[in-house]
Amino acid sequence: KASGQLLGTGQDGSREWITVVATICGDGTALPPLLIYESTSGSIQDSWVQDFDSNEHDAWFTSSASGWTSDEIGFKWLEEFFDKKTREKARRQWRLLFVDGHGSHVTLKFLEWAQAHKILVAVYPPHSTHRLQPLDVGCFTPLATYYSQLLDRQTRLSEGQTRMTKRDFFRCFYPAWQEAFTAKTVSSSWCKT
């Protein structure tokens, strides 16, 4: 599990952050992304996810005032997302979840709940994810490359007259996600680390 941030611009030209939380599995699969939108109201506006179609896309959306994860989001992700998406694969066996040292991954509530549900949590040593974390080593670079290509295309098609906003984000992000998070890329990321 790892996260990275992608940038858009608001109507007033200000920066807007959207955190992407990614999770890959040792079997070469990836869980759907968690997208955390920056929102002072604490809710996701319909226009931000207007391009999301639950029949075509698989993603989970939430928001925070900063656009970053929090203890609450981290716990909900573990309980309502990670556990449900990996329980069947584990066939009642223990699961191993590697996380960075972000505070939302190492709260007592998070760790106790994980232990009670047969999830071992391993925390990467500080300042080591650039070498040890499969997502940092092998998946986020292709994601950033594909996303940048789609942004460039959007800019060319609009002749530079539009800017990336929260409402445009998913339209560019999801195809880039699909290109970057293939079984080949995920497996290669694990091999490299």
ROMAR-418865 format. One line per 5 residues: number of its first residue (from 1); for each residue x, y, z of N, C-alpha, C. Coordinates in steps of 0.02 Angstrom, whole numbers, plus 50000, padded with zeros to 5 digits. Layout:
BEGIN
NUM	X,Y,Z,X,Y,Z,X,Y,Z ~ ...
This chain:
BEGIN
1	50043,49942,50000,50000,50000,50000,50045,50061,50000 ~ 50030,50108,49957,50067,50170,49955,50022,50224,49926 ~ 50042,50286,49934,50002,50340,49906,50047,50390,49873 ~ 50019,50426,49826,50053,50480,49792,50002,50534,49778 ~ 50024,50594,49764,49977,50647,49752,49983,50672,49681
6	49926,50687,49652,49923,50716,49586,49891,50785,49593 ~ 49909,50829,49549,49891,50898,49555,49843,50920,49501 ~ 49796,50962,49520,49752,50996,49473,49751,51070,49492 ~ 49714,51109,49456,49706,51179,49474,49633,51195,49482 ~ 49619,51238,49530,49550,51258,49544,49527,51312,49495
11	49466,51331,49502,49437,51384,49459,49476,51449,49466 ~ 49502,51461,49526,49539,51523,49538,49614,51516,49525 ~ 49635,51459,49497,49705,51447,49482,49744,51417,49540 ~ 49712,51406,49597,49746,51377,49654,49759,51303,49643 ~ 49808,51276,49679,49823,51204,49673,49772,51164,49712
16	49753,51108,49684,49708,51061,49717,49742,50993,49716 ~ 49739,50958,49773,49773,50894,49779,49723,50837,49781 ~ 49741,50783,49749,49704,50721,49753,49755,50666,49769 ~ 49746,50633,49825,49791,50579,49844,49766,50514,49814 ~ 49812,50476,49786,49797,50411,49758,49828,50359,49804
21	49786,50316,49833,49810,50262,49875,49806,50198,49833 ~ 49862,50166,49824,49866,50106,49782,49886,50046,49824 ~ 49861,49989,49805,49878,49926,49839,49887,49872,49787 ~ 49944,49838,49790,49957,49782,49744,49967,49719,49785 ~ 49954,49663,49753,49958,49598,49786,50013,49556,49755
26	50039,49510,49794,50093,49466,49771,50074,49421,49713 ~ 50009,49414,49701,49986,49372,49645,49983,49410,49579 ~ 50008,49472,49578,50009,49512,49517,49948,49555,49506 ~ 49903,49556,49553,49842,49596,49546,49850,49662,49584 ~ 49805,49708,49569,49802,49772,49605,49731,49782,49629
31	49725,49808,49689,49658,49827,49713,49639,49893,49679 ~ 49576,49907,49674,49555,49971,49645,49585,50030,49686 ~ 49596,50086,49653,49626,50143,49689,49576,50176,49736 ~ 49603,50205,49789,49566,50250,49833,49588,50320,49814 ~ 49541,50363,49798,49556,50432,49779,49529,50478,49834
36	49574,50517,49863,49555,50563,49917,49558,50634,49890 ~ 49500,50663,49881,49495,50731,49855,49501,50782,49911 ~ 49533,50838,49896,49536,50893,49943,49468,50927,49944 ~ 49438,50931,50004,49371,50960,50010,49361,50987,50080 ~ 49354,51052,50086,49343,51081,50152,49274,51064,50179
41	49226,51049,50136,49159,51031,50159,49156,50958,50183 ~ 49207,50918,50166,49207,50849,50188,49166,50803,50143 ~ 49145,50826,50086,49105,50784,50041,49133,50787,49970 ~ 49113,50738,49931,49133,50734,49861,49076,50765,49819 ~ 49092,50812,49777,49041,50841,49734,49029,50795,49674
46	48966,50789,49653,48949,50746,49597,48990,50763,49534 ~ 49003,50827,49523,49040,50846,49463,49111,50820,49462 ~ 49140,50806,49521,49209,50780,49525,49212,50708,49500 ~ 49158,50672,49505,49157,50602,49485,49107,50590,49429 ~ 49094,50641,49390,49046,50636,49335,49066,50584,49283
51	49130,50570,49276,49153,50522,49226,49159,50451,49254 ~ 49145,50443,49318,49147,50377,49349,49083,50339,49332 ~ 49092,50278,49306,49036,50235,49291,49049,50169,49327 ~ 49007,50152,49375,49019,50092,49416,49017,50028,49375 ~ 48988,50030,49315,48988,49971,49272,49055,49963,49235
56	49092,50017,49228,49156,50016,49191,49217,50024,49235 ~ 49209,50059,49290,49266,50078,49332,49260,50048,49401 ~ 49317,50036,49432,49319,50012,49501,49366,50058,49539 ~ 49338,50099,49583,49377,50146,49623,49336,50164,49684 ~ 49370,50189,49735,49338,50210,49797,49355,50283,49807
61	49307,50324,49826,49316,50396,49832,49301,50419,49903 ~ 49341,50466,49927,49327,50499,49991,49360,50567,49988 ~ 49355,50605,50042,49385,50672,50043,49411,50688,50112 ~ 49455,50736,50114,49480,50764,50177,49495,50837,50164 ~ 49500,50876,50216,49512,50947,50209,49579,50961,50174
66	49628,50918,50185,49694,50928,50156,49705,50892,50090 ~ 49662,50842,50075,49674,50800,50017,49719,50741,50034 ~ 49741,50736,50096,49784,50682,50119,49742,50631,50157 ~ 49772,50574,50171,49738,50524,50211,49739,50547,50284 ~ 49699,50513,50325,49695,50528,50397,49687,50462,50434
71	49689,50464,50500,49679,50403,50539,49611,50372,50523 ~ 49560,50413,50517,49493,50388,50502,49489,50357,50433 ~ 49517,50390,50383,49517,50362,50315,49558,50298,50312 ~ 49616,50298,50345,49658,50238,50346,49622,50178,50376 ~ 49586,50190,50431,49550,50134,50463,49492,50111,50420
76	49455,50158,50391,49399,50138,50347,49425,50099,50287 ~ 49482,50121,50260,49512,50085,50204,49527,50013,50224 ~ 49558,50004,50282,49576,49937,50306,49513,49894,50315 ~ 49465,49921,50350,49406,49883,50370,49357,49871,50312 ~ 49343,49923,50274,49290,49918,50224,49316,49903,50154
81	49380,49910,50144,49406,49901,50076,49457,49845,50073 ~ 49514,49853,50106,49567,49802,50102,49542,49734,50125 ~ 49511,49732,50183,49488,49668,50210,49439,49634,50162 ~ 49390,49671,50138,49340,49642,50094,49369,49620,50027 ~ 49417,49657,50001,49446,49642,49935,49497,49585,49938
86	49524,49570,49997,49576,49519,50000,49556,49457,50040 ~ 49502,49460,50075,49481,49405,50119,49473,49340,50080 ~ 49439,49342,50024,49427,49281,49985,49492,49251,49958 ~ 49537,49294,49936,49602,49270,49911,49640,49233,49966 ~ 49634,49256,50027,49672,49228,50082,49646,49160,50105
91	49584,49145,50090,49554,49081,50109,49566,49065,50182 ~ 49549,49112,50225,49554,49105,50298,49626,49103,50324 ~ 49675,49117,50281,49745,49119,50302,49762,49191,50321 ~ 49819,49200,50352,49843,49267,50369,49863,49304,50305 ~ 49853,49369,50306,49875,49414,50252,49930,49458,50279
96	49976,49477,50236,50030,49522,50255,50021,49588,50219 ~ 50016,49642,50257,50006,49709,50229,50067,49750,50244 ~ 50104,49770,50192,50161,49814,50199,50136,49886,50194 ~ 50157,49928,50241,50138,49999,50240,50199,50041,50254 ~ 50195,50105,50234,50248,50151,50255,50232,50173,50326
101	50272,50215,50355,50263,50233,50425,50214,50289,50437 ~ 50171,50305,50388,50122,50359,50398,50079,50343,50459 ~ 50065,50394,50498,50028,50385,50560,49961,50350,50553 ~ 49928,50358,50495,49863,50327,50486,49867,50252,50479 ~ 49927,50225,50469,49936,50152,50462,49958,50119,50527
106	49977,50158,50576,50005,50128,50636,49969,50151,50700 ~ 49905,50168,50694,49867,50183,50754,49851,50118,50790 ~ 49839,50123,50854,49823,50063,50893,49759,50031,50866 ~ 49710,50072,50849,49646,50046,50822,49659,50007,50757 ~ 49699,50035,50712,49716,50003,50649,49750,49936,50661
111	49802,49936,50703,49841,49876,50715,49802,49822,50752 ~ 49762,49841,50801,49722,49792,50838,49669,49760,50793 ~ 49637,49801,50752,49586,49775,50707,49618,49727,50656 ~ 49676,49746,50630,49711,49704,50582,49728,49637,50614 ~ 49756,49638,50673,49774,49576,50708,49713,49532,50719
116	49657,49562,50739,49596,49523,50752,49567,49492,50688 ~ 49587,49518,50630,49560,49494,50566,49614,49460,50523 ~ 49665,49434,50557,49718,49396,50524,49755,49435,50470 ~ 49772,49497,50487,49812,49539,50443,49874,49560,50481 ~ 49932,49537,50459,49995,49558,50488,50016,49623,50454
121	50035,49672,50494,50056,49736,50466,50131,49743,50474 ~ 50166,49751,50418,50238,49762,50418,50250,49834,50395 ~ 50289,49871,50434,50303,49941,50419,50373,49947,50389 ~ 50376,49978,50330,50442,49990,50300,50483,50036,50344 ~ 50548,50026,50347,50591,50072,50385,50587,50142,50355
126	50597,50193,50397,50595,50262,50371,50644,50272,50313 ~ 50625,50312,50266,50666,50332,50209,50691,50274,50167 ~ 50650,50221,50162,50671,50162,50124,50623,50143,50068 ~ 50565,50176,50065,50515,50154,50016,50537,50162,49944 ~ 50581,50210,49931,50606,50219,49863,50645,50158,49838
131	50667,50115,49883,50702,50054,49864,50664,49990,49880 ~ 50623,49992,49932,50590,49931,49956,50517,49924,49936 ~ 50484,49979,49924,50412,49980,49911,50398,49966,49837 ~ 50367,49910,49820,50355,49893,49750,50318,49948,49711 ~ 50272,49981,49744,50234,50034,49710,50280,50092,49691
136	50324,50112,49737,50370,50167,49722,50421,50146,49669 ~ 50444,50083,49672,50496,50060,49627,50469,50047,49557 ~ 50409,50019,49551,50388,49997,49485,50322,50021,49458 ~ 50277,50046,49500,50209,50062,49475,50195,50137,49468 ~ 50220,50177,49514,50203,50248,49512,50236,50285,49454
141	50295,50264,49433,50326,50298,49375,50285,50288,49311 ~ 50264,50227,49294,50222,50220,49235,50155,50258,49243 ~ 50127,50258,49304,50065,50294,49314,50074,50368,49300 ~ 50128,50397,49326,50141,50468,49314,50154,50481,49240 ~ 50188,50436,49206,50202,50444,49135,50138,50443,49094
146	50096,50393,49104,50033,50388,49067,49987,50446,49083 ~ 49984,50466,49146,49942,50522,49166,49966,50586,49132 ~ 50031,50597,49132,50059,50657,49099,50044,50657,49024 ~ 50048,50599,48992,50032,50595,48921,49959,50614,48908 ~ 49914,50591,48951,49843,50608,48943,49830,50682,48956
151	49866,50711,49005,49860,50783,49017,49885,50823,48957 ~ 49941,50801,48929,49968,50835,48870,49918,50832,48813 ~ 49888,50775,48803,49838,50766,48750,49779,50813,48761 ~ 49755,50816,48824,49699,50859,48839,49716,50932,48826 ~ 49777,50952,48843,49800,51021,48832,49803,51036,48758
156	49830,50988,48719,49834,50999,48646,49765,51004,48615 ~ 49720,50960,48634,49652,50960,48605,49615,51024,48622 ~ 49628,51052,48681,49594,51114,48700,49634,51175,48679 ~ 49689,51164,48645,49733,51217,48623,49756,51261,48682 ~ 49766,51228,48738,49791,51262,48797,49740,51305,48833
161	49677,51299,48815,49625,51342,48843,49592,51314,48906 ~ 49611,51254,48927,49582,51226,48988,49636,51210,49038 ~ 49617,51203,49099,49663,51180,49150,49632,51120,49185 ~ 49673,51081,49216,49650,51021,49250,49615,51040,49315 ~ 49554,51017,49324,49518,51028,49386,49496,50961,49414
166	49467,50961,49473,49443,50900,49503,49392,50865,49458 ~ 49354,50903,49423,49302,50874,49379,49334,50839,49320 ~ 49393,50857,49299,49428,50826,49242,49473,50769,49263 ~ 49489,50765,49326,49541,50719,49350,49528,50647,49332 ~ 49470,50621,49349,49457,50549,49341,49461,50528,49267
171	49440,50572,49223,49441,50558,49151,49512,50544,49127 ~ 49561,50578,49154,49631,50566,49135,49663,50513,49178 ~ 49644,50511,49242,49676,50465,49288,49661,50392,49273 ~ 49598,50374,49264,49581,50303,49261,49612,50266,49202 ~ 49613,50295,49142,49648,50260,49088,49723,50251,49103
176	49753,50301,49136,49823,50295,49155,49832,50240,49207 ~ 49786,50235,49253,49787,50182,49304,49785,50113,49270 ~ 49740,50105,49223,49733,50041,49189,49796,50022,49150 ~ 49829,50071,49120,49890,50058,49083,49948,50041,49130 ~ 49951,50074,49188,50008,50065,49233,50002,50004,49278
181	49942,49988,49299,49934,49935,49348,49912,49869,49316 ~ 49955,49846,49271,49944,49782,49238,49977,49726,49279 ~ 49958,49665,49265,49988,49608,49300,50063,49606,49289 ~ 50085,49622,49229,50156,49622,49213,50194,49675,49254 ~ 50167,49735,49258,50200,49789,49296,50201,49772,49371
186	50144,49748,49397,50140,49731,49468,50189,49676,49485 ~ 50191,49623,49446,50237,49567,49459,50309,49590,49454 ~ 50325,49631,49405,50393,49658,49396,50413,49700,49457 ~ 50365,49738,49484,50379,49781,49542,50399,49739,49602 ~ 50363,49685,49612,50381,49640,49668,50449,49609,49656
191	50464,49588,49595,50529,49557,49580,50586,49606,49593 ~ 50577,49669,49575,50629,49718,49583,50645,49732,49657 ~ 50596,49722,49699,50607,49738,49770,50618,49675,49811
